[in-house]
Amino acid sequence: MEVLQNDLRSLNQASRLTSAVKDVDLIIAELTAAREQVAATLDTHTASLTMTKLQNPLKERFEAVNKDLANVSKAQKKLGKSLDKALPPKPLPTEHDAMEDRTALINRAIAMHLLREGEFEVASTFITETQDNPSLDLSPHSPIPIPTDTGDADQSMSDIDDEMSHSMSTTGTTRHPDLLPLQSQELQEKFTDMYRILQDLRSHNLMPAIEWARQNSEALEARGSNFEFELSKLQYVWLFKGPATNNLPDDARNGRSGALSYARANFGRFQARHLREIQQLASAMVYAPNLADSPYAAVFASDTAFSDVAASFTREFCSLLGLSAESPLYVAATAGALALPRLLKYTSAARAKGTAWTTADELAFETPLPQRMVYHSIFVCPVSKEQTTEANPPMMIPCGHVLAKETLTKLCKGTRFKCPYCPSDGNIKDARQIIL
């Protein structure tokens, strides 16, 4: 650092741009004087002599300017080399594996993804191999941080297992699947059921899904879900279209008669919430010969119905297990793939400019993601243009506008402030923190 300070002092003592500016001013002055002298006389010989006398002084002045600029450039390059030597550039955070100490969590996400996809043999092999390697352990007794209501994010899985076992013995409830040992037969059976039902839905067999919805009707209704009725409605539509479309046996349980019998047996319990839709389904019987041109054509369109209901089933099934509808590993990998091109471009530009990215816990830029991948609201202060954080939360002022807390503090004169977006003013004690 002492060498750097010496070089800085040398730069202050070296030639500066002021010398070059003075030389340029002298050149301008000499050219101006020559122009006035030529303009004052009509003698061509005198004008030619004036221009000849001007050549050598101008040449000397231009050489002085170039010398001044060369000295300044030399001093700046010397200081730049000293800065690079004293303050070497640090590697960008992108070159550091932020998940290096989270191996257990990564392995758990991989195993859960394989189970969700029905790859049970692959999941079993993966779990066995991670257990054989202590550094890759994802067993329930490995210390995997899991947030709890008390904020203890470092509680081990073994402690959680003990608590869950005690809770089950006293309340009779089932364990949260994410807290079950990954090699648990119970967890594998749950995902086996989900995968089997999904396969049936893809082959246009709704009955296993309907049976599952009936068994879990109370839990679904408690969540405000209409999934059981949507399944029954699709079954009615599928039967209504008859053997030519659904490839089911041509008997009394298929076709319009089969659909009507199914509705009489199953729709009664849905009348309180879905009477209007049931009436539409029943009224469609009148238009059966020309259903495509009827007012109910959209109700009976089933081009994407089975893929839609399969997605709904996955969402409802995982929700009852306390899991997200999509695999966290899939979401993380997809979001990373979307962010990677921008990240590579930013990294290349940062290296070229010799700048450093100083934040290791967040990206230095915003990556636009699909709406389905945005799980938390993000508020950017309209004044400071900075994203709010826990330390700098969004604050609503009396007029209804929202600013970051730090921005509001800077606007205050004493305890009062004026809103930057309307004529209103207020007291800082009246501002309220909001949760997005």
C-alpha positions in Angstrom: 0.0 0.0 0.0 3.0 2.3 0.7 4.2 1.8 -2.9 0.7 2.7 -4.2 0.7 5.9 -2.1 4.1 6.9 -3.5 2.9 6.3 -7.1 -0.2 8.5 -6.3 2.0 11.3 -5.1 4.2 11.0 -8.2 1.0 11.3 -10.3 0.1 14.5 -8.5 3.5 15.9 -9.2 3.7 14.8 -12.8 2.5 16.7 -15.8 -1.2 17.4 -15.9 -3.6 18.3 -18.6 -3.5 21.9 -17.6 -0.1 22.2 -19.4 -1.6 20.9 -22.6 -4.5 23.2 -22.2 -2.2 26.2 -21.9 -0.2 25.2 -25.0 -3.5 24.8 -26.9 -4.5 28.3 -25.8 -1.2 29.7 -27.1 -1.8 28.0 -30.4 -5.2 29.6 -30.7 -3.9 33.0 -29.7 -1.1 32.9 -32.4 -3.6 31.7 -35.1 -6.0 34.5 -34.1 -3.2 37.1 -34.2 -2.1 35.9 -37.6 -5.7 36.0 -39.0 -6.1 39.6 -37.8 -2.8 40.6 -39.3 -3.7 39.1 -42.7 -7.1 40.7 -42.6 -5.7 44.1 -41.8 -3.6 44.2 -45.0 -4.4 43.7 -48.6 -0.7 42.9 -49.5 -0.4 39.3 -50.7 3.3 39.3 -50.0 2.8 40.4 -46.4 0.1 37.7 -45.8 2.4 35.0 -47.2 5.3 36.1 -45.0 3.0 36.1 -41.9 1.9 32.5 -42.6 5.5 31.4 -43.2 6.6 32.9 -39.8 3.8 31.0 -38.1 4.9 27.5 -39.2 7.8 26.9 -36.8 6.0 28.3 -33.6 2.9 26.2 -34.3 5.1 23.1 -34.8 6.8 23.7 -31.5 3.5 24.2 -29.7 2.0 21.0 -31.2 5.1 19.1 -30.1 4.7 20.5 -26.6 1.0 19.5 -26.5 1.9 15.9 -27.5 4.7 15.8 -24.9 2.3 17.0 -22.2 -0.3 14.3 -23.1 2.4 11.6 -23.3 3.6 12.5 -19.8 0.1 12.4 -18.4 -0.6 9.0 -20.1 2.6 7.6 -18.8 1.8 8.6 -15.2 -1.7 7.1 -15.5 -0.5 3.8 -16.8 2.1 3.6 -14.1 -0.6 4.2 -11.4 -2.9 1.6 -13.1 -0.2 -1.0 -12.9 0.4 -0.2 -9.3 -3.4 -0.5 -8.6 -3.5 -3.9 -10.3 -0.6 -5.1 -8.3 -1.8 -3.8 -5.0 -5.5 -4.6 -5.5 -5.7 -7.8 -7.6 -9.2 -8.5 -9.0 -11.1 -11.0 -6.9 -13.0 -13.9 -8.6 -16.6 -13.3 -9.3 -19.2 -15.0 -7.0 -20.3 -17.0 -10.1 -17.0 -18.9 -9.8 -17.8 -20.0 -6.3 -20.2 -22.9 -5.7 -22.8 -21.4 -3.4 -24.3 -24.8 -2.7 -21.0 -26.4 -1.8 -22.0 -26.9 1.8 -25.6 -28.0 0.9 -24.9 -31.4 -0.6 -27.4 -33.1 1.6 -30.2 -30.8 0.4 -29.2 -31.2 -3.3 -29.3 -35.0 -2.9 -32.6 -34.9 -1.2 -34.1 -32.8 -4.0 -32.7 -35.2 -6.6 -34.2 -38.2 -4.8 -37.5 -36.6 -4.3 -37.6 -35.7 -8.0 -36.9 -39.2 -9.0 -39.7 -40.5 -6.7 -42.2 -37.9 -8.0 -41.4 -39.0 -11.6 -42.0 -42.7 -10.8 -38.3 -43.7 -11.2 -38.4 -45.8 -8.1 -35.5 -48.1 -9.0 -33.3 -45.2 -10.0 -34.2 -43.4 -6.8 -33.4 -46.5 -4.7 -30.0 -46.9 -6.3 -29.3 -43.2 -5.9 -30.2 -43.3 -2.2 -28.1 -46.4 -1.6 -25.1 -44.8 -3.2 -25.4 -41.6 -1.2 -25.6 -43.7 2.0 -22.5 -45.6 1.0 -20.7 -42.3 0.7 -20.8 -40.4 4.0 -20.1 -37.1 2.3 -23.2 -37.5 0.2 -25.5 -38.7 3.0 -29.1 -37.7 2.8 -30.4 -40.0 5.5 -32.9 -38.6 8.1 -30.1 -38.5 10.6 -27.9 -36.2 8.6 -27.9 -32.6 9.6 -30.2 -31.0 7.0 -31.4 -27.5 7.9 -35.2 -27.3 7.8 -36.9 -24.0 8.8 -39.3 -24.3 11.6 -41.8 -21.9 13.2 -39.3 -21.1 16.0 -36.7 -20.0 13.4 -34.3 -22.9 14.3 -33.0 -23.6 10.9 -30.2 -25.9 12.0 -32.4 -28.6 13.7 -31.3 -32.0 12.5 -33.5 -34.4 10.7 -33.1 -36.8 13.6 -34.5 -34.3 16.0 -37.4 -33.6 13.7 -38.1 -37.4 13.4 -38.2 -37.6 17.2 -40.6 -34.7 17.4 -42.8 -36.1 14.6 -42.8 -39.6 16.2 -43.9 -38.1 19.5 -46.6 -36.0 17.7 -48.0 -39.0 15.9 -48.1 -41.1 19.1 -50.1 -38.4 20.8 -52.3 -37.1 18.0 -52.6 -40.0 15.6 -51.6 -37.8 12.6 -49.5 -38.9 9.7 -46.0 -37.6 9.1 -45.2 -34.8 6.6 -43.8 -36.7 3.6 -40.8 -34.3 3.3 -39.8 -35.3 6.8 -40.1 -39.0 6.1 -36.8 -40.9 5.5 -36.3 -41.0 1.8 -36.0 -44.8 1.9 -39.3 -45.0 3.7 -41.7 -47.5 2.2 -44.6 -45.2 3.1 -43.2 -42.3 1.0 -42.6 -44.5 -1.9 -46.1 -45.9 -1.8 -47.5 -42.4 -1.9 -45.7 -41.5 -5.0 -46.4 -44.9 -6.5 -50.1 -44.2 -6.1 -49.7 -40.8 -7.7 -47.7 -42.1 -10.6 -50.2 -45.0 -11.2 -53.2 -42.6 -11.2 -51.4 -40.2 -13.6 -50.8 -43.1 -16.0 -54.5 -44.0 -15.9 -55.4 -40.3 -16.5 -53.1 -40.2 -19.6 -54.9 -43.3 -20.9 -58.3 -41.6 -20.3 -59.2 -43.7 -17.3 -60.7 -41.4 -14.7 -62.0 -43.9 -12.1 -58.8 -44.3 -10.0 -58.5 -40.4 -9.8 -62.2 -40.2 -8.8 -61.8 -42.9 -6.2 -58.8 -41.0 -4.8 -60.8 -37.7 -4.7 -63.6 -39.4 -2.8 -61.2 -40.8 -0.2 -59.8 -37.3 0.3 -63.0 -35.3 -0.2 -62.9 -33.7 3.2 -59.4 -32.5 2.8 -60.1 -31.2 -0.7 -63.2 -29.3 0.4 -61.3 -27.8 3.4 -58.9 -26.3 0.8 -61.9 -25.0 -1.3 -61.0 -27.4 -4.1 -63.5 -28.3 -6.8 -61.3 -31.1 -8.1 -63.7 -34.0 -7.2 -66.5 -32.4 -9.1 -64.3 -31.6 -12.1 -63.4 -35.2 -12.3 -67.0 -36.3 -12.1 -67.9 -33.7 -14.7 -65.3 -35.0 -17.1 -66.4 -38.6 -16.6 -70.0 -37.5 -17.5 -68.7 -35.8 -20.7 -66.5 -38.8 -21.6 -69.4 -41.2 -21.2 -71.8 -38.9 -23.0 -69.6 -39.0 -26.2 -70.1 -42.7 -26.4 -68.1 -45.7 -27.6 -67.1 -44.1 -30.9 -65.0 -41.6 -28.9 -64.1 -43.2 -25.6 -63.6 -46.8 -26.8 -65.5 -48.1 -23.8 -67.8 -51.1 -24.1 -71.0 -50.4 -25.9 -73.5 -51.2 -23.1 -75.9 -49.4 -20.8 -73.1 -47.9 -18.8 -71.8 -46.0 -21.8 -73.2 -43.3 -24.1 -75.9 -40.9 -23.2 -77.8 -43.4 -21.0 -74.6 -44.3 -19.2 -73.8 -40.6 -18.6 -77.3 -39.9 -17.3 -77.1 -42.9 -14.9 -73.7 -41.7 -13.7 -75.1 -38.2 -13.1 -78.0 -39.5 -11.1 -75.7 -41.6 -8.9 -73.0 -39.0 -8.3 -74.1 -35.4 -9.0 -76.5 -35.2 -6.0 -73.8 -34.4 -3.5 -72.5 -31.5 -5.6 -75.8 -29.6 -6.1 -75.2 -27.1 -3.3 -72.0 -25.7 -5.0 -72.4 -26.7 -8.7 -76.1 -26.7 -9.5 -75.8 -24.4 -12.5 -73.0 -26.5 -14.1 -75.0 -29.7 -13.4 -78.1 -28.1 -15.1 -75.9 -27.3 -18.2 -74.7 -30.8 -18.4 -78.3 -32.2 -18.2 -79.6 -29.6 -20.7 -77.0 -30.8 -23.3 -79.0 -34.0 -23.7 -81.5 -32.0 -25.8 -78.7 -31.0 -28.3 -77.1 -34.4 -28.4 -77.6 -34.9 -32.2 -75.8 -31.6 -33.0 -73.7 -30.9 -29.9 -70.9 -29.1 -31.7 -73.3 -26.2 -32.7 -75.1 -26.1 -29.4 -74.6 -23.5 -26.6 -72.8 -26.2 -24.6 -70.1 -27.0 -27.2 -67.4 -25.5 -25.0 -68.5 -27.6 -22.0 -68.1 -30.8 -23.9 -64.8 -29.9 -25.6 -62.2 -32.5 -24.3 -59.2 -31.9 -26.5 -57.0 -30.9 -23.6 -59.3 -32.0 -20.7 -57.3 -35.0 -19.7 -53.9 -33.2 -19.7 -55.5 -30.4 -17.7 -57.0 -32.7 -15.2 -53.7 -34.6 -14.9 -52.0 -31.3 -14.0 -54.7 -30.5 -11.5 -54.4 -34.0 -9.9 -50.6 -33.5 -9.5 -51.2 -30.2 -7.9 -53.9 -31.4 -5.5 -52.1 -34.6 -4.6 -48.8 -32.8 -3.8 -50.7 -30.1 -1.9 -52.3 -32.7 0.4 -48.8 -34.0 1.0 -47.5 -30.5 1.8 -45.4 -30.4 -1.4 -45.2 -28.0 -4.3 -47.1 -29.0 -7.5 -43.8 -28.9 -9.5 -40.6 -30.6 -8.5 -38.3 -28.1 -6.8 -35.4 -29.6 -8.8 -37.2 -29.0 -12.1 -38.1 -25.4 -11.2 -34.5 -24.6 -10.0 -33.0 -26.2 -13.1 -35.4 -24.4 -15.5 -34.9 -21.0 -13.7 -31.1 -21.5 -13.9 -31.3 -22.3 -17.6 -33.3 -19.1 -18.2 -30.8 -17.0 -16.2 -27.6 -18.6 -17.5 -27.3 -16.6 -20.8 -27.6 -13.3 -19.0 -25.2 -14.5 -16.3 -22.6 -15.5 -18.8 -22.9 -12.2 -20.7 -22.6 -10.2 -17.5 -19.6 -12.2 -16.4 -17.8 -11.7 -19.7 -18.5 -7.9 -19.6 -17.4 -7.7 -16.0 -14.1 -9.4 -16.7 -13.5 -7.3 -19.7 -14.0 -4.1 -17.7 -12.0 -5.4 -14.7 -15.0 -4.8 -12.4 -16.1 -7.2 -9.6 -19.4 -8.5 -8.6 -19.5 -8.0 -4.8 -22.7 -9.7 -3.8 -22.4 -13.4 -3.3 -26.0 -14.1 -2.1 -27.9 -12.5 -4.9 -27.6 -11.7 -8.6 -26.3 -8.4 -9.7 -29.2 -8.0 -12.1 -32.8 -9.0 -12.5 -33.6 -12.2 -14.4 -37.2 -12.2 -15.9 -38.9 -15.5 -15.1 -42.3 -16.9 -16.1 -45.1 -15.8 -13.7 -45.4 -19.4 -12.5 -41.9 -19.3 -11.2 -42.4 -16.0 -9.2 -43.3 -17.2 -5.7 -42.8 -14.0 -3.7 -43.8 -10.4 -4.5 -40.9 -8.1 -5.2 -41.2 -4.4 -4.5 -38.8 -1.9 -5.9 -38.8 1.6 -4.4 -40.0 4.1 -7.1 -37.6 6.7 -5.7 -34.3 4.9 -5.0 -35.0 2.2 -7.6 -33.7 -0.4 -5.1 -35.4 -3.6 -4.1 -36.7 -3.7 -0.6 -35.3 -6.1 2.0 -36.0 -7.2 5.6 -33.8 -4.3 6.8 -35.3 -1.9 4.3 -39.0 -2.9 4.1 -41.7 -1.2 2.0 -43.6 1.5 4.0 -47.0 2.9 3.2 -47.5 6.6 3.9 -50.9 8.2 4.8 -51.6 9.2 1.2 -51.4 5.6 0.1 -48.0 5.7 -1.8 -45.4 3.1 -0.9 -41.7 3.9 -0.5 -38.7 2.0 1.0 -38.0 2.8 4.6 -34.5 4.2 3.8 -36.0 6.5 1.2 -38.7 7.7 3.6 -36.0 8.5 6.2 -34.0 10.6 3.8 -37.2 12.5 2.8 -37.9 13.4 6.4 -37.1 16.9 7.8 -37.3 16.3 11.4 -40.3 14.0 11.8 -42.3 15.3 8.8 -42.0 14.5 5.1 -43.6 15.4 1.8 -44.7 12.7 -0.6 -42.7 12.8 -3.8 -45.7 11.8 -5.9 -48.5 14.0 -4.6 -49.0 17.2 -2.6 -49.6 15.4 0.7 -47.3 15.5 3.6 -47.3 13.5 6.8 -45.5 12.4 10.0 -43.1 9.5 9.9 -44.9 7.9 12.8 -48.0 7.5 10.6 -46.1 5.3 8.1 -46.9 1.6 8.2 -44.8 -1.3 7.1 -46.6 -3.5 4.6 -46.0 -7.2 3.9 -46.2 -8.3 0.2 
